[in-house]
Amino acid sequence: MLVDDRALHCAMITPEMLDTSRGQPPAPAPQEPRGCLFALSQPPLMIFLGVIGFLLLMAAVHDLFLL
């Protein structure tokens, strides 16, 4: 039975690897957080929403005037 060599190796975690502190303080948060209006300003999303809205409009027109 052959065993993969990668499975036989193990790593030793040292205290230096666990130290997540940095020499510098973290960067400040941006002044203006991005929200829903930023997401709606993306062209692919607006195209998708426009197509869905158009399909809903056509279904409503069909139901109201052709049925």
C-alpha positions as CSV (number, residue, x, y, z in Angstrom):
1,M,0.0,0.0,0.0
2,L,1.5,3.3,-1.0
3,V,1.0,6.4,1.2
4,D,1.2,10.0,-0.2
5,D,4.4,11.6,1.1
6,R,2.6,14.9,1.8
7,A,0.4,13.2,4.4
8,L,3.5,12.1,6.4
9,H,4.9,15.6,7.0
10,C,3.6,17.7,9.9
11,A,4.3,21.3,10.7
12,M,5.4,22.6,14.1
13,I,3.8,25.9,15.1
14,T,6.1,28.1,17.0
15,P,5.1,31.1,19.2
16,E,6.5,33.5,16.6
17,M,3.9,32.1,14.1
18,L,1.1,32.9,16.5
19,D,2.2,36.5,17.2
20,T,-0.1,38.6,15.0
21,S,0.9,42.0,16.4
22,R,2.4,44.5,14.1
23,G,4.9,47.2,14.6
24,Q,2.5,49.8,13.2
25,P,-1.1,50.5,14.3
26,P,-3.8,49.3,11.8
27,A,-4.9,51.7,9.1
28,P,-8.0,53.9,10.1
29,A,-11.3,52.9,8.6
30,P,-12.5,54.9,5.6
31,Q,-14.5,58.0,6.4
32,E,-17.4,57.1,4.0
33,P,-18.4,53.4,4.2
34,R,-19.8,51.9,1.0
35,G,-23.4,51.0,1.2
36,C,-26.4,50.0,-0.9
37,L,-26.1,53.0,-3.3
38,F,-22.6,52.0,-4.2
39,A,-23.8,48.5,-5.1
40,L,-26.6,49.9,-7.2
41,S,-24.2,52.1,-9.2
42,Q,-22.5,49.1,-10.7
43,P,-23.4,48.8,-14.4
44,P,-23.7,44.9,-14.5
45,L,-26.2,45.0,-11.6
46,M,-28.2,47.8,-13.1
47,I,-28.4,46.0,-16.5
48,F,-29.5,42.8,-14.7
49,L,-32.2,44.7,-12.7
50,G,-33.3,46.5,-15.8
51,V,-33.8,43.2,-17.7
52,I,-35.7,41.7,-14.8
53,G,-37.9,44.8,-14.5
54,F,-38.6,44.8,-18.3
55,L,-39.6,41.2,-18.1
56,L,-42.0,41.9,-15.2
57,L,-43.4,44.8,-17.0
58,M,-44.0,42.8,-20.2
59,A,-45.7,40.0,-18.1
60,A,-47.9,42.6,-16.4
61,V,-48.9,44.2,-19.8
62,H,-49.6,40.8,-21.2
63,D,-51.8,39.8,-18.3
64,L,-53.7,43.1,-18.3
65,F,-54.4,43.6,-22.0
66,L,-54.0,40.3,-23.7
67,L,-55.7,37.8,-21.4
